[in-house]
């Protein structure tokens, strides 16, 4: 029998009814009297000098209240807060520029801002701004951009903005001992976040002169960055976050916020700014394309001996989070395998493509495609079962990551996750048509949860019991739509015995809620969950101490159940929670606590050869897929997906299963459909008509297998699942295609043309 009363149950989220009925207020479902409308003028070139900008006619247009360019931005070039210039080294120039100044680096880069009384007037004003561009050649291939004589995207002397490495053993010796060697190049393309809610917000100055932004953001801590852009004290900028219609990393960077702030501050009026869909496609970050050169050796018995890898990531026009994404890719480059000899190097490079930054998985899905394809290839060469090759080589509890040597003292759910996923996939379906070939594929993997351990990560949460027995939570946690705020409520309900219906949470408001850190890096269950648990247990302890005095029993023999404090060995003895609360209040005892959880800290590693702990912990799992391939048309249909992860402990099992299902389809889109196409930096896929994402007609039923080892670092032993859920389905699908037709696809996305070309080459 479970010891939990609320945790682990599939309890509906607080926002579920509002979302279903359409009554939930998103960032753009908000208006204010006298509100202006903001618009952004964007570069029509991927690479160009800006000789001049003439805003005279635009400013004279009736109804226009502001036209701003780079010269109107007090601090136009942002810099990072953690000394990233030291960490990512030569070529670092800051995260981005608010408005392009003298030079544009990608098509769609913001050049000017307009605020007007109607959207139509704002659009007219954009057309009246005259920009004298001097087109430049640009560079669009990251390998070309690395060359010494390449066009310089920025103002430095190199396009390389990040270099990383991991080494152990002697790879030359390891390859010499190998009986089979696989050497190949794998490429993955840009992926858009394709969230349903575009970047949006409304800004105004309140009665106290505070610049207030009500925005869709994964990081309300950006209020500091916005304040720095305007040169304001941090306490003069307030972020009010909203529940989001998806983020997937695309709302981790600043989107509309700085633009809104500038327009509000200049006009002293409320301003609304919402991107349209083609603007969203053109102007927010993408998943990094990678070119990955791999060489892996193994003995006849299947044991791995050596791995060499060189990863090259495309940052696009600005650094943003590219260095950190590449660091994650480097750490993940050898996967969950024990390899005695490893040499990984990675570069991330500026180009004049659309800029890239955080996307769900943050650098792990790219190398996963390469190493899991190679594991399948080794199994094929040595005639070893694909599950067995993984069982032979995978890390187990107490083992270490082959790239960094980080030791896993928490539970490693390998190889059991692979075994369960492969078994659940079952026997292949029988094809009823001669041209349809059925295949199955497996992939296993790991993905960190929590931010890098050298970032001093913290999260705070406030929990209070009111005099009537209801509970109040204040947390700065942004909710992407994955139920982050509901999870905190379940933790408080579990600890304080208060039903979910009597818990109120205020979230993501920098003026009202203690900061909880970013909703990124699969960190919120771990970080804010632990902060909430810490605060709730402090309040619980005070209640139980007073109740023990009132019941004349040992405090350790008490529990709080259904708004009553009960004696665990004699449930007939109890006292209403509200009676204990009133007794505490009568003595002036505080029944609130603001607690801070601090992640473990390590020093910054040598980034040329990272060794030791880089992340608090990892989530381990496996995904399996079945496909049907039409050898006449090259069309591939994914017919089954099984996803199995050890999540330590499910705070809400329905939310966990939802993440696992949704992550599988997100990763399937990466493998099969999604391709943000550019031609010399010019985007060609600016709507869902051109950029295809999986629909209900494409998505198979996803079978979820939730393992609960209790071995995580989160509350009650939980691990994170948001990003791990999408990170290894792509190679599982590629392996299934190979199993079906013997064609090894080495570049994403899979297309009928690639299948047919592979079949043609195989027949030669």
Secondary structure by P-SEA (a helix, b strand, c coil): ccccccccccccccaaaaaaaccccccccccccbbbbbbbbbbcccbbbbccccccccccccccccccccccccccbbbbcccccccccccccccccccccccccccccccbbbbcccaaaaaaaaaacccccccccccccccccccccccccccccccccbbbbcccccaaaaaaaccbbbbbbbbbccccccccccccbbbbbccccccccccccccccaaaaaaaaaccccccbbbbbccccccccccccccaaaaaaaaaaaacbbbbbbbcaaaaacccccccccbbbbbbbbcccccccbbbbbbbbbbcccccaaaaaaaaaaaaccccccccbbbbbbbbbbccccccccccccccaaaaaaaaaaaaaaaaaacccaaaaaaaccccccccccccccccccccccaaaaaaaaaaaccccccccccccccccccccccccccccccccbbbbbbbbccccbbbbbbcccccccaaaaaaaaaaaaacccccccbbbbcccccccccccccccccccaaaaaaaaaaaaaaaaaaaaaaaaaacccccccccccccccccccccbbbbaaaaaaaaaaaccccccbbbbbcccccccccccccccccccccccccccccccccccccccccbbbbbbcccccccaaaaaaaaaaaaaaaaaaccccccccccccccccccccccccccccccbbbbbbbbccccccccbbbbccccccccaaaaaaaaaaaccccccccccccaaaaaaaaaaaac
